[in-house]
Each structure stands twice: as structure tokens, then as C-alpha cells.
Amino acid sequence: MGRGMAMKWLGLVTAVWVQSISGNNYTFSNYSDALKTLMGLSQTELNNLSVAKDVGKAFGILAGLASDKLPTFAILLIGSLEGFLGYGVQWLVVRGSIQPLPYWQMCVFLCMGGNSTTWMNTAVLVTCIRNFRRSRGPISGILKGYVGLSTAIFTDLCAALFSSSPSSFLLLLSLAPAAVCSTAMLFLREVPRNDDEPSAHDDDEEAFFFSLINAVAVVIAVYLLAFDLSGRHGRALSVAFAAGLLLLLAAPLLIPLYLWAAPAKEAAALSEEAAAPLLAGGGEREAVAVVGREEGLRIGDEHTVMEAARSPDFWLLFVSFLCGVGTGLTVMNNLGQIGLAMGVVDVSIFVSLTSIFGFFGRIASGFISEHYLRKSGTPRPVWNAVAQVVMAVGYMVMAAAPPGSLYVGSAAVGLCYGVRLAVTVATASELFGLSHYGLIYNVIILNLPLGSFLFSGLLAGILYDAEAAKDGGADAKSCVGAHCYRLVFIVMAFACVLGFFLDVLLAFRTKKLYAKIHHARRSSKA
């Protein structure tokens, strides 16, 4: 029991490390201007490169299918090798080791880089949610929270060690995930449920461990933010910062080490107390299944993708997710050009702010949604609706472009983007079960390439180039001024308002389901 519990938590720690380096899909702004200059691209062409990167997410369906057939280590191996090749070729181009490839070939390698993260995320999410199925909110918040931090981790490490060099940044993107995934392959695996199903006695200890991991994450976020806001740093201080960051990332290892060292007698006592909650866990699953039969949702572990697609709730979740993450991803992909339009040359601080506030959104929403579900049965989609409103306000602030609007806007977008990701991960598992969760999750995140194409490739690219043509003629490739993205922000704000109404409707439709889950969890505590 003690060894099995330690291995489960060691797997979660390595999963956290994987998530800390798997947000490379959000770092395009750090090297996009180098690609634009080297290849002589218009903004529309550059945005379509970012779309190609995000289209890699569409092939995440392959990772979802594989998650039911292949062991976790194999899925991690595929993702790390694909990322090594995709970002490695981009590094060779930006470094000048090879000539820029034809446009379509660059699209292929960007697509590979984007797809690599779907394999990593699928391996981590599916395995950890199955291992901690009674704590889906905290687990999704922790894992997605560290993804939110990963952009800042990459950006600040590169700034500290390589002075924000685009080529060095791409080298880091190609090597770091491969190294971390190699470690996770050894320890991240699904633990049999009858071996480690948590008892009522274990719940407090498990919640305490989750709190420790979150506390470390908050310290990392503040640490990164302090580095961003403290101006230029000398070489020695930068190296010390990088070493401190690696130590903080290693800190959660203390949890499995503690469990491993726990006395055998204590482990035996815990195993005796674990029998009753097996029935409680089954009670929750049975209650959810009953709701499925009553409401036609067919909620349960046996829920397939095709069954999910027949439910109106699936499409409410899908489209509202598009309105949130599709618009948020557009800001992340265009931060480089948004900053230049506003007269800011180095946008790395805004990339980091988006990442850090994305972390706070992910980790806070996981715990807040779980707290109110356990306390009063509040449907998780309520928190998605709140996020849509805040995101819409952020877009209107950026459209108005007062002083400091990029700080406010990047923080608001990052925060709400993080909420949407974490809450939707848990919601999907509760509505449609865990047996086919890997595939269902990857179908839902098709919104990333779809949103990137609609809002970034079409809306932002075309409107930006139109504004550039007004200012500098038909051949102009750059636009300067708040007007360059104003209409883009206004349209995206209205998209978020639409997402708000869809989330409210989904919350009403699933109210009985979450009431049943709330009742089952209270009964298991009794």
C-alpha cells in the first residue's frame, strides 16, 4: 500500500514536470518575428504559420486513440520525439544553419511541434485523472496550472541563460521536453484502483499533498513574476535564478519520498481503512449513471465519443470552449505584433504575464470549482461563464488601448484562458466518463486549431494586413497604432459574450447531474 501510494504520487510529480515543459505551443510570439524577417512574410502568412502550429492539436485525436491502446511511456516517447524534430528544424532555420525551407514545409514542422504536446498532455491527463478520479478538479487544476507556467518557465530560462535569443529558445524547446519525458517514462503509469482507492481517512492527507504542490506552484509563479518585473540582470544573478527555479520544480519530490519512508505499520492501518470507501466510490459512479439514464446524457465510464457527440451538452461545451480558448490563443499567437503595433519592441514580459496569470486561472479554478461542487453542488460550467465575462472585458480594454492596456489585457486573457482549460477538463470527465476520456479530450481541444484558424489566421491576419495597407500602401507588412487590432478585439469580445450564454445554459442543463455528484460525495463522507 505504502509503496503503491508513493509510486502514484511520484508519477504525479513527474507528470507535473512534463506539464511544466509542454506549453511550448503558446511560445510562438518569442520567435515569430525572427521567422517573419527571415522568410519575408506578411502578417497573414505569419499568422497562418501559427495556425499550422495549432493544427497540430487537431491530430491529437491520434493521441486520444493511442491512449486506449498504448502504455503511458509509449505515448510520452512519441510526443518527445516529434517535438525534438519539429522544433529542431525550426532551430536550424532561425540559427542560420540551413536556408529557410519552403513555406509549406515550415508549416509541416510547426504542425509537428504543436502536435507533440497533445501526446504529452494526453498521457499525463488520462493517467493522473484515472489515478486520482475522486479529485478531478484539483488534478486538472494542478496539471493545467503547470502548463500555464511552462511558457514563463521557458521564456525566463532563455532570458536568464541566453539573453532571449530566438535560436537558443527553439533549441530549448526541442531538447527540454525530450529530457523530461525520458524521466517521466520511468515513473508515470496507471495504478490499479483496488490498490490505491483513497479512503475517507486518506482524503485529508491527499488534499494536504495537493495543497503543497499548489503552494510550490504559487511560489514558482511569484518567483517568475519577480524576475520579469525586476529589470535587467547580471550573468551571475541570472544563473542563480535558473538554479533556484530548477530546485523549486524538484521540491514536490518530497511527497513521494515521505510516503516511501512512512512506517509499514501506518501503511497497513491505512489499507484496512480503505475497504469501505471502495463502496463509496462505487456509489458516486452509480449515482452519476442514474442521472445519465434520467436525463439521456448516458454519463458513465462506458461513454464513447459517438455517444457524447449525440448529446447537446457536448456541443454546448465544445462551442463555448471555442469562444474562450480560440480568442485567447489568438492573443498569444499575435502578442509579438500586438506589442510592436503599440510601440513595444520586447514583448517577453507580456508573454510571461499571460503564462503566469494562466497558471493562476488554471490552479485556482480547479480548487474553487471543486470546493463549491462539494459544498453546494455548483455546476462547474458556472466558472467558465464567469471567465468569459472577464475575458470580454479584457478585450475591450485592449481595444480602447489606454496606457497599461497590454498589462491588463494579457493578464486577463491568461487568467480566463487558464480557467477555461482547467474547468473544461474536469467537466468533460464528469459528463462523459473516463474510459474513453483521452479521445473525448482531444476532440474537445480541436477548438485550438479551429479557433486559431478562425480568429488568428482569418480575423486577425486579414484585418491587420488591411490596416497596414491603409497606413503604408498595398505592399506594407507592418502596422503601427492601437487601430491595428482594435476591430479584432471587439469581435472577440462579442464571441466571449456568446460563450457566456452557452456556459450558463450548460450549467442549467447539468444542474441535476452535479447535485447527484454532490450528494454522492457527501454520502461517502458520512
N, C-alpha and C positions, 0 to 999 in steps of 0.2 A: 504493500500500500504506500509506504513512505517513498520507496524508490520510484514507483509509478507516478505518484503525485509530483515528485521532483522532476521527473522527465517531462511531464506535461507542462510544468512551469518553465523548464529550460527551453522547451520548444517554443513557448510564447515569447521568451526573451529573444531567441534567435529570429522569431517572426518580427518582433519589433525592430531588430536590426535590418531585416530585409525591407521593411516598410520605410525605414529611415533613408534608404538609398533608392527607393522605387518611384519617387516622384519626379524622375527626370523628364517626364512628359510635359511638365509645367515650366521647364527652364529655357524654353526656346528663345525668350527675349534676351538671354545672356549672350547669345552668339548669332542672333538673327541678322543684326546689322552687318556683321562680317560676311555672312553668306550673301546678303543683298549687294554689298560692294563688290565682292569677288566675282559674282555672277552677273552683275549689271541688271538686277531685277527691278521691275515696278512693284508698287505695294501690293497690287492684286496678285502678281506672280509670287511674291514672298508669302503672302497670306495663304496661297494655295499650297506652298511648301508646308506650312504649318498644318493645313488641312490633311495633307498626306501623312504627316506625323500622327495626327489624331485618327485618321482612317485605320491606322494600325490597331486601334481599340476595337474596330469592327471585327477583326479577325480573332478577337478574344473569345468568340464562340468556340474556336478550336480548343482553347484552353479549358473552357467550360465542359466540352465533351470529354476531353482528356482527363479531367478531374475525377470522373466516374470510372476510369479505366486504368490510369497510371498512378503509381505511388507518388507521394509528395516530392521526393527528391528528384524524380524524373522531370516533373513539371518545372521545378526550380532550375534544373540543368538546361532545359530548352530555353527558358527565358534569359538566363545569363549569357548563353552562347549567342543568342540572337541580338541582345543588346551590345555585346562585345563587337560583333560585326557591323551592326547598324551605326553605332556611334564612332567606331574605329575608322570607318571610311570617311565619315564627316570630319574627323580629326585630321586625317591625311590631307583632305582638301583645304581646310582652313589653315593648317600649318604650312601649306605650300609644297608638301612632299609630292603631290600629284596635281595635275591640272583639274579644274572643276569638271565634273562629269556632265554629260548631257542632262538636261532638266528632268526628263522622265526617270533617269537612273538615280538622280538625287532624291526624287520622290520615293523610289523604292527603298532606299536605305533609311530615309526618315521614317517611312512606314514600319520598317523592321525595328527601329529603335522604339517607336511608340508601341508596337505590339509586344515587345519584350516585357513590359511592365504588366501586361494582362496575365501572363503566365505566373509572374511573381505574386501579384495580388490575389489571383485565384488560389494558388497553393496555400498562401497564408490565411486568407479569409475562410475558405472552406474548412481547412484543418482546425483552426482555432475556434471557430464558431461551433463546430461539432464537439470539440473537446470541452468547451465551456458553454453548452447550449442553454443553461439556465441564466446566463449573464450576457445575453446577446448585445444589449445596449452598451454596457461598459466595454466589452470586447471590440465592438465595431468602432466605438469612440477612441479607444486606445490605438488600434491599428491604423485607422484612417487619420488619427491625430498625428502619428509619426510620419505618415505620408505627407501631411501638410507641412511638417517641419523639414522634410527632406530637401525641398528647394532651397530653403535658407541654409541648411547644412552644406549642401554642395556649393552654393554661392559664396558663403562666408569662408569655407575652407579654401576655395580657389582664390578669393581675395587675400586671405592671410598668407597663403603659400606661394601664389603665382601672380599676384597683382591683377587679378580679374582678367587674365589673358584668355581670349575665346578658345584658342587651340588647347591650352592647358585644361580648361574647363571641360572640353569634349573628351580629352584623354581620361580625365577623372570619371566622366560618365561611362566610359567604356570599360574601365578596369575595376572600379569600386564595387559595382553590383556583382560582377563575376566572383570577386574575392569573398564578399559577404554571403552570397548564395552557396558557395562551396562549404562554408561553415554550417549554414542552416540545413544543408542536405544531410548532415550527420545526426541532427537532433530533432528536427521538426517532423512529427508524424502523428497520425491519429491514434489516440489512446482508447482502448476498448471501454465502452460505457460502464459495464458492470465492474470495472476495475477502479474507476475514479469518479463515479457519480457523487456529487457533493451532498452531504447531509445538511440538516438544519444547523447542526453544530458547526459545520465547516463554513457556512455562508458568511459568518462574520469575519473569519480568518481570510477567506477568499476576497471579500470586499476590502479588507485591510491591505492585502497584497496589491489589489488593483489600485488602491489609493496611493501606495508607494510608487508604483510605476508612473502614475499620473503626476505625482509630485516631482519625480525626476524629470518628466517631460516638461513640466512648467518651468523648472529651473533651467533646462536647456533652452526653452523659448526666451526666457528673460536674459539668459547669457548671450544668445544670438542677437537679441534686440539691443543689448548694451554695446556689443561690438559694432553693430550697424550705426548707432547714434553717437558713438564716441569719436568719430572723425578718423583721420589717418593714423596708422600705427607703424611703429618701427618693426624691423625684422624680428628681433628677439621677442617682443610682445606678441607678434602675430603667431610665431611658432608656439609660444606658451598658450595662446588661445586655442590653437589646434589640438595641442596635447590635452588641455583641460576638457575640450569637447569630447574627445575620444574616451576619457575617463568617465565622463557623465553618461555616455552611451553604454559603457560597460557596467555601470552601477546596478541595474536590475538583476545582474547575475547573483547578487547576494540572496535573492529569494530562493532559487533552486538550491543554492549551497546550504542555506539554512534548513530547508526541507530534507536535504540529503543527510545532514548531520543530526536530524531530530532523533531522539531515542527510539529504539524499536518498540519499547513498551507503549509509548504515546501513539505510535503508528498503529499498533494493534487495537488500542482503545478506540481510535478514530474509525477503524474498519468495522468494529462492532456497531457503532452508531450510524453507519452508512446504510444499513439494510432498509430501515423504514422509509427514507427519502426516495428509494427506488420506486416505491409505490406512489409517493407524492409526485415525482417527475412524470410517472405514467398518467397520474390523474390530470395533470396540466395538459398533456398531449391529448388525452381523451376528451377533455372539455373543449379544446380547440377544434377537434374533429367534429364534435357535436355542432358547434357553431357553423362549421363548414356545411354540414348537411342541412341545417336550418336555413342558411342564407344563400345556398347554392355556390358558395365560394370554394368548396372542396379543399378546405385548408387541411394540411397534413403532410407528413413526410413523403407520401406517395405522389405528391402533386408534380406533374410533368410540365414542361414548357408549353405544350399544346393546350393542356388544361388551363394553365394560367392565362394564356392568350385569349381564352373564351370569356374571361371574367372582365367586366367593365372596370373593376378596381385596378387590374393590371395596367390598363391604358390610361386611367387617371394618374397612376403613379408614374408611368412612362412619360406622358406629355408634360406633367408638372416638373418632372426632373429635367426635361429638355429646356424648359423655360429658365430654370435656375442654373444648371451646370453649363448649358450651351452658351448663355450670355457671359457667365463668369469666365469660361475658358477663352472667350473672345478677348476679354480684357487682358488675361495673362499672356496670350499669344501676341498681343499688339502693344504691350507696355513699352517696348523699345521705341516704337514710332509715336505712341501717345506722348511719351516723355519728350522726344525731340520736337513734336508739334508745340509742346508747352514751354520749350526753351530749356529743357533739362537734358544734358548730354549723358550722364551716368545714371541709369535707372536701376542699378543693382539694389539700392535701398528700398525701392518700391516693390521689386521682385521679392525681397526678403520680407517686407511688411505683409505682402499678400500671403506668403507662406506661413509666417508666424501667426497671423490672425486666422488663417485657415486652420492651423493647429488648434487654436483656442475654440473655434467653432465646432470642430470635429469632436474634441475630447469633452467639452462642456455639454454639447447636445446629447452625446451618448449617455452621460450620467444623469442629466436633467430629465431626459425623456424616460429613462429607466426609473428614476425616483418617483415621478408623477404617475407612471404606469402602475407601480407597486402601491403607491399611496391612494390613488383615486381612480385608476383605470383610464387615465387620459390617453387618447389615441396618439400615437407617435406623429402622424401627419400634421397635427396641430403645430408642431415645431417647425416643420417645413413651411407652413403658411406664414408663420412669423418671420422666417428668414427671407421669404420672397418680398415682404414689405420693406424690410431693412435694405435689401439689395436694390430695390427700385429707388429708394431714397438716395442711396449711394450713386446710382447712375445719374439722377437729376442734379446732384451736387457737381459731378464731373461735367455735365452738360453746361451748367451755369459758369463753371471754371473760376470761382473766387480764389484768392490766394490760399494755398494749402489744400486745394481740392484733390490733388493727386494723393496726398497722405490720407485724407478722409476716404476717398473713393477706393483706393487699393486695400485699406483696412476693412471697409465694409464688404467689399466683394469677396475678399479672402475669408472673412468670418462666415458669411452666409453660404458661400460655396462649400465650406467645411461642414456646416450644419446639414446641408442637403445630402452630402455624400454619406455621412455617418448615420443619419436617421433613416435614409432610404435603404441602406444595407440591412439594418435591423428589421425594418418594416417588411421588406421583401421576404426575409426568412420567416417572419410570423404569418404572413398572408399565404405563402406558397410552399412552406416546408423546407426541409434540409436535404432530402435525398437527392434532389436534382438542383440544389442551390447553386452549384458552380456554373451551370449553364444558364439558369434564370438570371443570375447576377450579371453575366456577360451579355445577355440580351438587353437588359436594362441599360448597361453602360454603352450600348450602341448610340445612346444620346450624345456621347462625347464627340465621335466623328460627325454625326448628323448635325449637332449644334455648331461644331466648328465650321462645317461647310456652309450652313445657312447664315450664321451670324458673323463669322470671321471671313470666310472665303468670298461670300456673296455680299452681304450687307456692308461690313467694314471695309473690305478691299475696294469695292466699286465706289462707295461714297467717298472714301479717302482720295482715290485717284481723280474723281470728279472735282473735288475741292482743289486738288493740286493743279488740275488743268485750268481751273478758273483763275488761280493765282499766277501761274507761270507758263501757261500755254499747253498745247496738246501733248508735248513731249516731256513735260515736267514730271518728276518722280517723287518729289518731296513737297510737303505742305507744312506751313508754319502758322500756328494760331489756334485758339480754342475752337474755331469754327470747323476745323478739320474732322473732328469726331463728334460734334455736338448732336447731329441728327442720329448718329449711330447710338449714342447713349439714350436718347429719348425713345427710340424704337425699342431698345432692350428694356427700358423701364416699363413700357406697356406690356411687354412679354412677361415680365415678372408679376404684373398685376393679374394677368390671365392665369399664371401659375398659382397665385394666391387663391383664387376662386376654385381651382381644381383641387387644391390641397384641402380646402375647407369642406368641399363635397366628399372627398375621400374620408376625411375624419368622421363625418356624419355616417357614412355608409359602413364604416368599420367600428362604430361605437360599441355595438353589442359584442363583437369579437374581443375587443380589448377589455370589456367588462368581464367576460368569461376568463380571460387570461389573468386579470387582476384577482378574481375570486379564487382561481386555482392556486395562485401563489400564496394568497392569504391562508388557504386551507392547508397547504403544505407546511406552513409555519406553525400551525396550531398543534 
